[in-house]
Structure formats: C-alpha cells, structure tokens
Amino acid sequence: MKITSVDVMKVPSPDVSFDGNGSGSEEEWAPIVVRINTDENISGFGEAGLAYGKGWRAGFGMVQDFAHIIIGEDPMKIEKIWNKLQRTTYWGIAGGVIPNAAISAIDIALWDIKGKYYQTPVYQLLGGKTNDNLRSYASQLQYNWGEAPDPNKLKLSTPEDYAEVTKKVIADGYDCLKFDPIMWGNDPKKPWVTKGPVNESVIKVAYDRIRAIRDTAGSEFDIILDMHANSDTTSAIKMAKAFAPLDILYYEEPVDPMNSNFYKIVHNNVAMPIAGGERTFTRWGFRQMFEDRSLDIVQPDLTLAGGITETKKICDMAYTYDINAQVHVCGSPIAIAAALQVEAVIPNFFIHEVYQRALYKKDRAAALYDDLIPINGHVHVPDRPGIGQELKPNIIKKSKIVTVD
C-alpha cells in the first residue's frame, strides 16, 4: 500500500466566517484536519492541535510541507515515517508547536489507516483496552456550560455564577469539573494581576469562586484548577496554599512550561498534585519533568506532542516514574477520538477531558459519529476500526482544502 495524496483541510469555524484571506477574530476556532489517501482506497483522518489560539495558518502550511515528504511511502510503516518527519526535515528535530502539530496530524491519520486496514480499533493495535468507560470531567467552566448558555454570561465572574454552572455540570452526570479561577477578575474587561506577590484581594476572588463550587457540589465532587500559566512560581505557591483547604484534585499548568524547573519549585512547596504538559512536545520535552518528578499528572496533547505514536510513549515513560496520565483534549471530534484510543490502553490513565467548546459548538455536527460524548460522566470507547471518527462529506466540501499529491 502506498500514500497517493494528502488533503489538508481548514474546517469551517462555527464562531467566525472564513473567507480564505486570513480574516477572523481573537476567538477563532479553526480545526486543521488532514486526510491521507492510499492506492487501496483507504483514507485516514488526523488533526493538528491548533484549533484555538493563534497558529492555525502556520499549521495549515506546515502540514502541506510535511505531506510532500510522505507521498509514495507505505502508510503501515508508521515508526519509519515518524522518524523521517522528525529527523530529516531540519525543523522537525528542533521541535516546537508547529512542526510537531504537523507530525501529529500525519501520525494520527496513519494509525487510522492501519486500523481500517486490519478492521480493528487503534487501541487493539496499541495493546488492547485497559480502560473502557473513561471517567470524564467538564472542562473550562469559566466560559459557562450547556447547549445554549446565556450570551451575557460567557465569562463567569461571581461566586453565584459558579454555583449555578456547577449545578448544570452535576445535572449532566459529572462528578468532576475544571476551571480557571484567575483568568479575569470581577470585571473581565479590567486589568488583572496574577503574577508575583499577588494581593490578598486577588486570592479572595479566586478562593470565593472555588468555595462556591465546593459548597454547591459537596465533598465527594472533584475540582481541578487550570491556571493556564497565568501565575508564576511566587503567585502559584501563595495561591495554592490558600486554596488547599478546598480539596483540589490537581493544580494544572501553574507556571510557564518553558522552564520545567518552575514546576519543580511549585511541586516542592505545595501539597496538592501538579499537572501539566499540553505545551510540551515529544518524550524529549517531558524527560526532565519525569526525572525530577515535578509532575503528578502528565497531560500531553496528542495532536501536538507527536501523535498517537509519541503520546503512547510519553504516557509509558510517565508510568515508570509513578506519574498518572491523561491526554489534553481541546480540538475537533477527530482529536477527541484519537485521544480516546490512547487513554483506553494506558494503565496509568487518570481522567478524560471534555471541553465545553468541542462538546456543544457546531463543529460537533461535523463528526460522522456522535457517540463520543460522556453519559453520566463516562465515555465508552467505540469499537469502530481506526480512530473511530471521520468528518461528514458535506463538512469536507465546505472546508478550505489543499491537496498534495
């Protein structure tokens, strides 16, 4: 079997129009999906994890650049292709988000092809299920929750707001949620200082939000705090000590991930478990954090860290250091489906992320299959061949597509 062509697709955003000239808003949602085609009429889907933030245009081009390298290759030789992309493209070995996103998208699509060829889910090719019904958490609750949240409350601020959103999550069957307590202050439009020796008033705003969730949900409900690296070592330590009585499941990305020593400093000074990894790539990027045991839960993003091939290795490395693992998930249904394949296999799996945007935004309607949504807070991993997800043909027709052949 040979790779004959690669379709690189910018999937239509549900939030803003895309006119092909680079227009868009700060809140743009732009999934970059790749479809690799073969001479045996088997195609595989993958995703570059750049749907959010600024970077999809670079990713869209990078996947095209790397696609030229794999034309004519045997898609079954996934390790060979991964190594070729990483070692012979000059920038692949240097790493960084854009080259690794492209490698990840291609790698996921290759695994999808292999699963379809053997008519089996990818998780079987990775070693079989260790986990089936994956415990899940509702993610990024600072942006509200639900099928049609109040448009006037898309950035929650008051403790009352957080009490109400917690009720929504519990009604959906979850027993765990994640939110960023410091993303903005009482007024999202005003400046908000969350680094350095932060003022007690800042800590009180965040504490009151967390306390509202704890009081609403009770002691058996789990709360995850995602700091998005908007705190530094000084503020992260001070805030963690203040939040500790509220029983936090784990403390995510409390510091800048570019210097892993920062994680170690925080880990040594706070009692709650530390998580991170969504902006770290390949096993080489994670090595020091594993060796100095500065993380308790590792969170590689499979659409950025190197695809299914590399994410499985990262999670296996973590296991040797007694570190739990979950895949960071913030992408289209292609990203979700691929993440589930790895999480189903790894014995150190901790919990599955369900992001509000992926759950309720219109790009969910882009999925051919609609069974990746949790029921009573748990996701059943499908048994379809490959990653078990594709884009609908009508969505593909609406996408901006560049074909490399």
C-alpha positions in Angstrom: 0.0 0.0 0.0 1.2 3.5 -0.9 0.3 7.0 0.1 -1.1 8.7 -3.1 -2.3 12.1 -1.8 -2.8 14.2 1.3 -5.8 16.6 1.8 -5.1 19.4 4.3 -8.4 20.9 5.5 -9.3 24.0 7.4 -12.7 23.0 8.8 -15.3 25.8 8.8 -15.3 27.6 12.1 -18.7 27.8 13.9 -17.7 31.1 15.5 -16.4 33.3 12.7 -16.6 33.3 8.9 -13.5 32.2 6.9 -13.1 33.9 3.6 -9.7 32.3 2.7 -7.8 35.6 3.2 -6.9 35.1 6.8 -9.8 37.0 8.4 -11.0 36.0 11.8 -11.5 37.1 15.4 -9.5 36.6 18.5 -11.9 33.9 19.5 -11.4 32.0 16.3 -11.9 28.2 16.3 -10.1 26.7 13.4 -9.6 22.9 13.3 -6.9 21.7 10.9 -7.7 18.2 9.7 -5.6 16.0 7.4 -6.9 13.1 5.3 -4.2 10.8 3.9 -5.3 8.8 0.9 -3.9 5.5 -0.4 -3.8 3.3 -3.5 -6.1 0.8 -1.8 -8.9 3.4 -1.3 -8.3 3.5 2.5 -8.1 7.0 3.9 -7.1 8.1 7.4 -8.0 11.3 9.4 -5.8 13.2 11.7 -5.7 16.7 13.3 -3.1 19.3 14.1 -3.9 20.7 17.5 -4.1 24.3 16.6 -7.8 24.9 16.6 -7.5 27.6 19.3 -5.2 30.5 19.9 -3.0 31.8 17.1 -1.2 29.3 14.9 -3.6 27.5 12.5 -2.3 29.3 9.4 1.2 28.2 10.2 -0.1 24.7 10.9 -2.1 24.6 7.7 1.1 25.3 5.7 3.4 23.1 7.8 1.2 20.0 7.2 1.4 20.7 3.5 5.2 20.9 3.7 5.4 17.6 5.5 2.8 16.0 3.3 5.2 16.3 0.3 7.7 14.1 2.2 5.3 11.1 2.7 3.9 10.7 -0.8 4.7 7.2 -2.0 5.5 5.9 1.4 3.9 2.8 2.9 1.4 4.1 5.5 1.8 0.9 7.5 5.4 1.9 8.4 4.4 4.4 11.0 7.6 4.5 13.0 9.7 4.9 9.9 7.5 7.9 8.7 7.5 9.5 12.2 11.3 9.3 12.4 11.6 10.6 8.8 9.5 13.6 9.6 11.2 14.4 12.8 14.8 13.7 11.7 15.1 14.7 8.1 13.1 17.9 7.8 15.5 20.1 9.7 12.9 21.8 11.8 11.3 18.6 12.9 14.2 17.7 15.2 14.2 21.2 16.6 10.7 20.7 17.8 8.2 23.5 18.6 4.5 23.6 18.3 4.1 24.0 14.5 6.3 21.1 13.3 5.1 18.8 16.0 1.5 19.6 15.2 2.1 18.6 11.6 3.8 15.4 12.6 1.0 14.7 15.0 -1.7 15.1 12.4 0.0 12.8 9.9 0.8 10.2 12.6 -2.9 10.1 13.7 -4.1 9.6 10.1 -1.6 6.8 9.6 -2.9 4.9 12.6 -6.4 5.5 11.3 -5.4 3.9 8.0 -3.7 0.9 9.8 -6.8 0.3 12.0 -9.1 0.4 8.9 -6.7 -1.9 7.0 -6.9 -4.5 9.8 -10.5 -3.8 10.5 -9.8 -3.1 14.2 -9.7 -0.1 16.6 -6.4 1.5 17.1 -6.5 0.6 20.8 -6.2 -3.0 19.8 -3.0 -2.3 17.8 -1.6 -0.5 20.8 -2.1 -3.4 23.2 -5.8 -3.6 23.9 -8.1 -1.9 26.4 -7.0 -1.4 30.0 -9.9 1.1 30.4 -13.3 1.1 28.8 -15.8 3.5 30.3 -13.5 6.5 30.9 -14.3 8.8 33.8 -14.5 12.3 32.5 -14.6 15.9 33.7 -16.3 19.0 32.4 -13.6 21.4 31.3 -13.2 25.2 31.2 -16.3 26.2 33.2 -15.2 29.8 33.4 -16.9 30.0 30.0 -20.2 28.6 31.3 -21.7 25.3 30.3 -24.6 23.9 28.3 -26.2 23.6 24.9 -27.2 27.3 24.8 -25.5 29.3 27.6 -26.7 32.8 28.4 -24.8 35.0 25.8 -24.5 37.6 28.6 -22.7 35.1 30.8 -19.9 33.6 28.6 -17.2 34.8 31.1 -18.3 33.9 34.6 -17.2 36.1 37.5 -19.3 35.9 40.7 -19.5 33.0 43.1 -23.2 32.8 42.3 -22.3 32.2 38.6 -20.0 29.4 39.6 -22.6 27.8 41.9 -25.1 27.8 39.0 -22.7 26.3 36.4 -21.8 23.6 38.9 -25.4 22.6 39.1 -25.5 22.3 35.3 -22.5 20.0 35.3 -23.9 17.8 38.1 -27.2 17.6 36.2 -25.2 16.3 33.2 -23.8 13.5 35.3 -20.3 14.7 36.0 -18.6 14.3 39.4 -15.6 16.5 38.4 -15.0 19.8 36.7 -12.1 22.0 35.8 -11.9 25.8 35.5 -9.5 28.7 35.6 -10.2 30.7 38.8 -7.8 33.6 37.8 -8.4 34.2 34.1 -10.1 37.5 34.9 -11.2 39.5 37.9 -14.7 40.6 38.9 -14.8 42.6 35.7 -13.3 40.6 32.7 -12.5 43.9 30.9 -10.3 45.4 33.6 -6.6 44.7 34.1 -5.9 41.8 36.5 -2.5 41.0 38.0 -2.0 37.3 38.8 1.8 37.0 38.9 4.3 38.0 41.6 3.4 38.6 45.2 -0.3 38.9 44.4 -2.6 41.0 46.6 -4.9 39.1 49.0 -7.9 40.6 47.2 -6.9 38.7 44.1 -6.7 35.5 46.1 -10.0 36.1 47.7 -11.8 36.5 44.3 -10.4 33.1 43.2 -11.0 31.5 46.5 -14.6 32.6 46.7 -15.3 31.1 43.2 -13.8 27.7 44.2 -15.6 27.8 47.5 -18.9 28.3 45.7 -18.3 25.2 43.6 -17.3 23.2 46.7 -20.3 24.3 48.7 -22.6 23.5 45.8 -21.2 20.2 44.8 -20.2 18.7 48.2 -17.2 16.9 49.4 -17.4 13.9 47.0 -17.1 16.1 43.9 -13.7 16.8 42.5 -12.4 20.2 41.5 -9.4 20.8 39.1 -7.8 24.2 38.9 -6.3 25.2 35.5 -4.0 28.2 35.9 -3.1 28.4 32.1 0.4 29.6 33.2 -1.2 32.9 34.2 0.5 32.5 37.6 4.3 32.3 38.3 6.2 30.5 41.0 5.6 33.2 43.5 1.8 33.6 43.0 1.2 29.9 42.3 2.7 28.9 45.6 0.8 31.6 47.5 -2.5 30.8 45.9 -2.1 27.0 46.2 -1.6 27.4 50.0 -4.8 29.5 50.2 -6.8 27.0 48.1 -5.6 23.8 49.8 -8.5 23.6 52.3 -10.9 23.3 49.4 -9.6 19.9 48.5 -8.2 20.4 44.9 -7.8 17.2 42.8 -4.9 18.8 40.9 -3.3 22.1 40.1 -2.8 22.4 36.3 -0.1 24.5 34.5 0.6 26.8 37.4 3.8 28.1 35.8 5.4 28.8 32.5 6.1 25.4 30.9 9.2 26.7 29.0 11.3 26.2 32.2 10.5 22.9 33.8 12.4 23.9 36.9 9.5 26.2 37.7 7.3 23.1 38.1 9.8 21.6 40.5 9.8 24.7 42.6 6.0 24.7 42.9 5.8 21.0 43.4 8.3 21.3 46.3 6.3 24.0 48.0 2.6 23.0 47.8 0.7 19.9 48.9 -1.7 19.5 46.0 -0.8 17.3 42.9 0.7 19.2 40.0 -0.3 18.6 36.3 0.9 19.9 33.0 2.1 19.1 29.6 -0.2 20.5 26.9 2.5 22.9 25.7 5.3 20.3 25.9 6.2 18.1 22.9 7.8 14.7 22.4 9.3 12.4 25.0 12.5 14.6 25.0 10.4 17.6 26.1 9.0 15.6 29.1 12.2 13.9 30.1 13.4 16.3 32.8 9.9 16.7 34.4 9.8 12.9 34.8 13.3 12.6 36.1 12.9 15.3 38.7 9.3 14.1 39.5 7.9 17.7 39.2 4.5 16.4 37.8 2.0 14.1 39.3 -0.3 14.0 36.3 1.1 14.4 32.8 -1.1 15.9 30.1 0.4 15.6 26.6 -1.8 16.8 23.8 -1.8 14.0 21.2 -2.4 16.4 18.3 0.7 18.4 19.3 3.1 16.2 21.2 3.8 13.8 18.3 0.6 12.0 17.6 -0.6 8.6 18.8 2.9 7.1 18.4 4.6 9.6 20.6 1.9 10.2 23.2 1.7 6.5 24.0 5.5 6.5 24.6 5.2 9.6 26.8 2.5 8.0 28.9 4.5 4.8 29.2 7.5 6.8 30.3 5.4 8.5 32.9 4.3 5.1 34.2 7.9 4.2 35.0 8.0 7.3 37.3 4.7 6.6 39.0 3.0 9.5 37.2 -0.6 9.4 36.1 -1.6 10.4 32.6 -4.4 11.9 30.6 -4.5 13.3 27.1 -5.1 17.0 26.9 -8.2 17.4 24.6 -9.1 20.7 23.0 -9.9 20.0 19.4 -12.4 18.7 16.9 -14.1 15.3 17.2 -11.1 13.9 15.3 -8.8 14.9 18.2 -11.3 13.5 20.7 -11.5 10.2 19.0 -7.7 9.8 18.7 -7.2 10.7 22.4 -9.7 8.0 23.5 -7.6 5.3 21.7 -4.6 6.0 23.8 -6.5 6.6 27.0 -8.2 3.3 26.6 -4.9 1.5 26.6 -2.6 3.1 29.2 -2.7 1.6 32.7 -1.8 4.9 34.3 -4.9 6.7 32.8 -6.4 9.2 35.2 -9.4 11.1 33.7 -10.7 12.2 30.3 -11.2 15.9 29.4 -14.4 17.1 27.9 -14.1 20.7 26.7 -17.2 22.8 26.5 -16.4 24.1 23.0 -15.9 20.6 21.5 -19.0 19.3 23.2 -21.6 21.9 22.2 -20.2 24.1 19.4 -21.3 23.4 15.8 -18.1 21.5 14.9 -19.6 18.6 16.8 -22.0 18.4 14.0 -19.0 17.9 11.7 -18.5 14.4 13.1 -19.7 11.4 11.3 -20.4 9.6 14.6 -21.9 11.3 17.6 -21.2 8.8 20.4 -18.0 10.3 22.0 -20.0 12.4 24.5 -20.0 11.2 28.1 -23.1 9.6 29.6 -23.3 10.1 33.3 -19.7 11.4 33.3 -18.2 8.5 31.5 -17.2 7.9 27.8 -17.4 4.5 26.3 -14.6 3.9 23.8 -16.1 2.9 20.4 -15.1 -0.3 18.7 -15.0 1.0 15.1 -11.9 0.5 13.0 -9.2 3.0 13.1 -9.7 6.0 15.4 -13.4 5.6 15.0 -14.2 9.0 13.7 -14.4 10.9 10.4 -15.7 14.2 9.1 -19.0 14.3 7.3 -18.7 14.6 3.5 -20.8 17.8 3.5 -18.3 19.4 6.0 -15.4 18.3 3.9 -17.0 20.1 0.9 -17.3 23.3 2.9 -13.7 23.2 4.1 -10.7 25.1 2.6 -8.7 22.2 1.1 -5.2 22.0 -0.3 -4.3 18.6 -1.9 -0.7 17.4 -2.1 -0.1 14.5 -4.5 
